[in-house]
Amino acid sequence: MFDALKEKLSSLLSKLGSKGRLSPEDIDSAMRELRRTMLEADVDFRAAKDFIAKIRERASSAEVLQSITPSERISAIVYDELVSLMGKPAPLIISPKPPTVILMAGLQGSGKTTSTVKLARHLKGSHNPLVVACDLRRPAAVEQLRVLADGAKVSFYGPENAGDTDVLKVVRGAVKYSESHMNDVIILDTAGRLHIDDELMGELKSIAEVLPPHERILVVDAMTGQEAVNSAKAFHELLNLTGLILTKLDGDARGGSALSIRAVTGVPVKFAGVGENTDALEPFSPERMAGRIMGMGDIQGLVEKVRAAGVTENAIKSPGKIAKSFDLEMLLTQFEQLEKLGPIEKIAGMIPGMDKIKDFRAEDVDAGALKRNKAIIQSMTPQERHNPKIIKGSRRRRIAQGSGTSVQMVNQLLAQYEQMRKMFKSFSGSGGGRRLKSLFGFGR
Ligand code: GDP
């Protein structure tokens, strides 16, 4: 996501950076290029125009033009304006009086059913959500919700009989069910359609009358660009939406909808879908998005992931302390914790500066290496893990055999361990990015 936008912005800003002091003409040509870049990313043209006008005004101030590092000032301004373009973060509304009712709407294929379960799973830590199948026209839709909810261990309610078509009966049944099962959040997965039509709107309105929702959320597919923005506008006029979930932001969407949907519709994006699995949902954070676009990494996202995975304090102890007690047992724990964070290539992309590493490509990250290295350490005796120095020739052969790897791979792991031990000592010094690169085993 945002790859092209990110690349163009970065080259535009570094071009400015190479100039030293800037003239009003330099700003003019940079703003023209910025405008083209935004439009190519499929940002709504009115939103792009306002965005550029604000940046131009701030960038043309004497203070910026006369500074010694004008391009850095402009980068900061672009970041600021990206954040304000996406608006203030808007948390989910939770009613002080349970149950909180969330109505999910969306066109077919937008990711509505998946997002319903993702949202329930996201809330599970602090609530007891119930997802309700209200798309009765397609029996497969009910089944899809049931299967996804089962997989995510989320409570499900659906029609009693396969042929039931009375959606209001299901909604009333869900309320009763939630009372007896202590569900404090009810998420209604309503029918999807290919187009907005009167029948769909009528159904949504009658559901809302029987069970007034606190949140009316529209799920939109970011891959559809300005189409997403247009359908959000139309749904908002009819339903008075309270929030949006933008899905498929993990794909190669150009990002224009993420940037401009709020400015155009006035409806805040509350969550972003970033994968097919039911755990791939992030609270939408304009700062985080802007940071990603500007190539500043995603520290906030990384910290959240670390927290969610329950990674212990151990992992974030001071490097100096780690260096003293760092043995292979500890390395194994680190591998296990890394695994909990999710696919390694995603995590690597969240580390600031990673994209600046020459020839770094997320797809080059060797995901299998983590599993192999774990197996190697698991094949060692406790004594070997604590004192890796004793692992000589015959032990290396035994370990290779036990872990189904090769002596060469064992050698590699031990060399890496040694490198890391040294690295922990000097981690705060310069060149941390390069050392991180070898830590993760990039460039097979
Ligand atoms: P619905 O028809 O709106 O209920 O859409 P579904 O929930 O069935 O999703 C349609 C397709 O999009 C499915 O194949 C989902 O796995 C996929 N999908 C949904 N959300 C995301 C997302 O955030 N990222 C990716 N890559 N795929 C998604």
Boltz pocket constraint, residues with backbone or C-beta under 6 A from the ligand:
constraints:
  - pocket:
      binder: B
      contacts: [[A, 106], [A, 107], [A, 108], [A, 109], [A, 110], [A, 111], [A, 112], [A, 113], [A, 114], [A, 115], [A, 192], [A, 246], [A, 247], [A, 248], [A, 249], [A, 250], [A, 251], [A, 272], [A, 273], [A, 274], [A, 275], [A, 276], [A, 280]]
      max_distance: 6.0
